[in-house]
Amino acid sequence: MKVVIIEDEAFAAIRLKKMILDFNSEIKILAELESVAESVKWFKSNPEPDLIFLDIHLEDDLSFAIFEQVNISSPVIFTTAFDEYAIKAFKLKSIDYLLKPIVHEELASALKKYQQFTGLNTNSVDLHSLYNLITNKDITYRERFSFSIGTKIKMVEVAEIAYFFVFDKGVYLRTFQGNSYNIDFTLDKLEKMLNPVAFFRINRKYLINITSIVNMVAYSRSRVKLEIKPKPDDEFETIVSIDRASDFKKWLNN
């Protein structure tokens, strides 16, 4: 089996590749692509793979844009962070999916399903309808996050999260109870997944829940210094950056 992985999160791509090869070491990974532009270029100059693992949000666009620029008939397994509503649509369209963070059992099940259905008419997949679904104005936002802690899976409701922050090249969420957990998403992706009424990216390191704000103080050069709960390890990291200050004030007044 020849496989292409389209995923812009380096850690997620490495993890997915390892799990695929753990399932079957004879599977050949033809390419690991990170963007729509890179994917289009690759598919225009290479034979189609047997199977594509496809993330929805890539660094430059929704991955559906790939199919608007090049004809691809390979079957697709989505690796997605979307909510249950979108996942139900994937099922109805006979496309399998893996909800991040991906676990070995679900990956194995998806690959076995692919093996069972090899030879079916993959052109019946209605990617255009799925694209319309994802970009529909009736947007739904992430309600919870699940992640692995050793052999266990932890689930946290979005309402329990005070803020997300970057630390030592990783991204973490912190709950109002003060617990911190490493997650597989960048702050850029989290901004797209969360309700903008409740969450705002104040700088390159912090994405905060409005209910985490305890106090605000005017700072130099029109910036705003925030006191949030639970208290971060470095309180000076919670200063709203100059380029976000205007939007931050608009967000407060929503």
C-alpha positions in Angstrom: 0.0 0.0 0.0 1.3 3.5 -0.9 0.2 6.3 1.3 0.5 10.1 1.3 0.2 12.1 4.6 -1.0 15.7 4.3 -0.6 17.3 7.7 0.9 20.7 8.7 1.6 19.8 12.4 5.1 18.2 12.4 4.5 16.3 15.7 1.1 15.0 14.5 2.6 13.9 11.1 5.5 12.0 12.8 3.1 10.3 15.2 0.7 9.3 12.5 3.5 7.9 10.3 4.8 5.9 13.2 1.4 4.4 13.9 0.8 3.6 10.2 4.1 1.7 10.1 3.4 0.0 13.4 0.2 -1.3 11.8 2.1 -2.6 8.8 5.8 -2.0 8.3 5.4 -2.7 4.5 3.3 0.4 3.9 5.2 2.9 1.9 4.9 6.6 2.8 5.3 8.3 -0.6 5.2 11.9 0.8 4.5 14.0 3.9 3.0 17.3 2.7 2.3 20.4 4.8 0.2 22.7 2.6 -2.3 23.0 -0.2 0.4 24.5 -2.5 2.9 21.8 -1.7 0.2 19.1 -2.2 -1.0 20.4 -5.5 2.6 20.5 -6.8 3.2 17.0 -5.7 0.0 15.5 -7.1 0.6 17.2 -10.5 4.0 15.5 -10.8 3.5 12.1 -9.1 1.2 9.0 -9.5 -1.7 8.9 -7.1 -1.3 6.9 -3.9 -3.5 4.1 -2.8 -4.7 6.1 0.2 -4.4 9.7 1.5 -4.4 10.8 5.2 -5.8 14.3 5.1 -5.9 17.0 7.7 -8.7 19.6 7.2 -7.0 22.8 8.1 -3.6 23.3 6.5 -1.3 26.3 6.9 -2.4 28.0 3.7 -6.1 26.9 3.3 -8.6 24.2 3.8 -7.3 21.0 2.4 -10.4 20.7 0.1 -8.7 23.4 -2.0 -6.3 20.7 -3.2 -9.1 18.9 -5.1 -10.2 22.1 -6.8 -6.8 22.4 -8.5 -6.0 18.8 -9.3 -8.1 15.6 -10.0 -7.5 13.0 -7.3 -9.4 9.7 -7.1 -7.6 8.2 -4.2 -9.7 7.3 -1.1 -9.3 9.6 1.9 -9.1 9.1 5.6 -9.5 12.4 7.4 -7.4 13.3 10.4 -9.6 16.0 11.9 -10.2 18.1 14.9 -13.8 18.9 13.9 -16.8 18.5 16.0 -19.3 15.6 16.0 -21.6 17.3 13.5 -19.0 17.3 10.8 -17.9 13.8 11.7 -21.4 12.6 11.1 -21.3 14.1 7.6 -18.1 12.3 6.9 -19.7 9.0 7.9 -22.7 9.7 5.6 -20.4 10.3 2.7 -18.6 7.0 3.4 -15.3 8.7 4.3 -13.6 7.4 7.3 -12.1 9.8 9.9 -9.7 9.8 12.8 -10.4 12.4 15.5 -7.3 13.9 17.0 -5.5 12.9 19.1 -5.3 9.7 17.0 -5.2 6.4 18.9 -3.7 3.1 17.6 -7.0 1.2 17.7 -8.9 3.7 15.6 -6.1 4.0 13.1 -6.0 0.2 12.7 -9.8 0.1 12.3 -9.7 2.8 9.6 -6.9 0.9 7.7 -8.8 -2.3 7.9 -11.9 -0.6 6.6 -9.9 0.7 3.7 -8.6 -2.8 2.9 -12.2 -4.1 3.0 -13.4 -1.5 0.6 -10.5 -1.4 -1.8 -11.8 -1.4 -5.4 -14.9 0.5 -4.7 -15.7 3.6 -6.8 -13.9 6.3 -4.8 -15.1 9.0 -7.2 -18.5 8.7 -5.5 -17.1 10.7 -2.6 -18.7 14.1 -2.6 -15.8 16.3 -1.5 -17.4 19.5 -2.9 -20.4 18.9 -0.5 -18.0 18.4 2.4 -16.2 21.6 1.5 -19.5 23.5 1.5 -20.3 22.0 4.9 -17.0 23.0 6.5 -17.2 26.6 5.1 -21.0 27.0 5.8 -21.9 30.2 7.6 -23.5 28.1 10.4 -20.2 27.6 12.0 -19.9 25.2 14.9 -17.0 25.4 17.4 -15.0 22.9 19.4 -16.7 22.0 22.7 -14.1 19.7 24.2 -10.6 18.4 23.9 -9.3 14.9 24.4 -5.7 13.8 24.7 -3.6 10.9 25.8 -1.9 10.8 29.2 0.1 7.6 29.2 -2.3 4.8 28.5 -5.4 6.9 29.5 -7.4 9.4 27.6 -8.3 12.7 29.3 -11.2 14.9 28.2 -11.6 18.6 29.1 -14.6 20.8 28.2 -13.8 24.1 26.5 -15.7 25.9 29.3 -13.2 24.6 31.8 -10.2 26.1 29.9 -8.8 29.4 31.1 -6.2 29.8 28.4 -3.8 28.1 26.0 -0.1 29.0 26.0 3.1 28.2 24.4 6.0 26.8 26.5 9.3 25.2 25.4 8.1 24.6 21.8 4.9 22.9 23.0 1.3 24.2 23.3 -0.6 23.6 26.6 -4.1 24.3 27.9 -4.6 25.4 31.5 -7.9 24.8 33.3 -9.5 27.1 35.8 -8.5 24.5 38.4 -4.9 25.1 37.5 -4.1 21.9 35.6 -2.0 22.1 32.5 -2.0 19.6 29.6 0.0 19.4 26.4 -2.1 19.3 23.2 -1.3 18.7 19.5 -2.6 21.9 18.1 -0.8 25.2 17.4 -2.4 28.5 18.6 -3.1 29.3 15.0 -5.3 26.2 14.6 -6.9 26.7 18.0 -8.0 30.2 16.9 -10.0 28.6 14.1 -11.5 25.9 16.3 -12.7 28.0 19.2 -15.6 30.5 19.5 -14.1 34.0 18.9 -16.7 35.5 21.3 -15.1 33.6 24.2 -11.4 33.3 23.1 -8.9 35.8 21.9 -5.2 35.5 20.9 -3.6 38.3 22.9 0.0 37.7 21.6 2.1 35.0 20.1 2.1 33.0 23.3 -1.4 33.3 24.8 -4.9 32.5 23.7 -7.3 33.4 26.5 -10.8 32.8 27.6 -12.6 36.1 28.4 -13.8 34.7 31.7 -10.1 34.3 32.8 -9.6 38.0 32.9 -9.4 39.4 36.5 -8.0 42.8 35.8 -6.7 45.1 33.0 -4.1 47.9 33.2 -3.1 50.4 30.5 0.5 49.6 29.5 3.1 51.4 27.3 2.5 52.1 23.6 -1.3 51.6 23.9 -0.9 48.0 25.1 -2.9 46.4 27.8 -1.5 44.3 30.6 -3.8 41.5 31.8 -4.2 39.8 35.1 -5.7 36.4 34.4 -6.5 33.4 36.5 -5.0 31.0 37.2 -1.9 33.1 37.4 0.7 32.3 34.6 4.3 31.5 35.5 5.4 34.7 33.9 2.8 37.5 34.3 4.6 39.7 31.7 3.7 37.2 29.0 0.0 38.3 29.3 0.5 41.8 27.7 -1.7 42.3 24.7 0.6 43.0 21.7 0.6 46.3 19.9 -0.8 44.8 16.7 -3.7 43.1 18.6 -4.6 45.9 21.0 -7.2 47.5 18.8 -9.0 44.2 18.0 -8.7 43.2 21.7 -10.7 46.3 22.7 -13.3 45.5 20.1 -13.5 42.0 21.4 -14.1 43.2 24.9 -17.0 45.3 23.6 -18.2 42.5 21.2 
